[in-house]
């Protein structure tokens, strides 16, 4: 009888421990996204390209993002922006009177600092500014806003921003400073 009573106590304890362990496990719940239809081919269904079964989560992307292409205002075309900047820079530097150019592109705006040759260093005529704007828009029609400056301080600051951006920092982190460079009246930059 004593053995029988010990066996019953052991079974009851085992059941209690089993129920407690099962109650602590996370519940499996189906995906509540209404865009997922179980059993439907294609997106959100069974099989097909990019499809899911309706109960399993979609695995995260395995490829890391390029440096500088992260955050809520992610620059979706970091490499594309650099190619655009290089194209614009080559075109501006090919102009007579321009020794060197620094270009930063963000969305549909190009910010250009130019170093002029000879006695014109630090000076930019309205005619030269218009020629630069025209060339930039011809080379890159998606650029609708072009800001140009030949002031030494502006060119150096743009060069520093460009170095930081190419080093991996997002261009959006510098936009307020870059805008301020071109907003300040001449001689106060």
Long-range contacts (C-beta under 8 A, 24 or more apart in sequence): 28-55, 30-54, 30-55, 31-55, 31-56, 31-57, 67-168, 68-165, 68-168, 68-169, 68-170, 68-171, 69-170, 70-170, 71-170, 71-172, 73-170, 73-172, 74-170, 75-106, 75-170, 75-171, 75-172, 81-105, 81-106, 81-171, 82-166, 84-140, 84-143, 85-110, 85-162, 87-139, 87-140, 88-112, 88-136, 88-139, 88-140, 88-143, 91-135, 91-136, 91-139, 92-132, 92-135, 92-136, 95-128, 95-131, 95-132, 95-135, 97-128, 98-132, 102-155, 102-158, 102-159, 102-162, 103-162, 104-158, 104-161, 104-162, 104-165, 104-171, 104-174, 104-178, 105-140, 105-143, 106-171, 106-172, 106-175, 106-178, 108-142, 108-143, 108-144, 108-145, 109-143, 109-144, 109-145, 109-146, 109-147, 110-136, 110-140, 110-143, 110-145, 110-146, 110-147, 111-147, 111-158, 111-178, 111-181, 111-182, 112-136, 112-146, 112-147, 112-148, 112-149, 112-158, 113-148, 113-149, 113-150, 113-151, 113-154, 113-155, 113-156, 113-157, 113-158, 113-159, 114-148, 114-149, 114-150, 114-155, 115-150, 115-152, 115-155, 116-150, 120-150, 121-150, 121-152, 122-150, 122-151, 122-152, 123-150, 124-148, 124-149, 124-150, 147-182, 149-181, 149-182, 149-189, 151-186, 151-189, 153-189, 154-181, 154-182, 154-189, 157-181
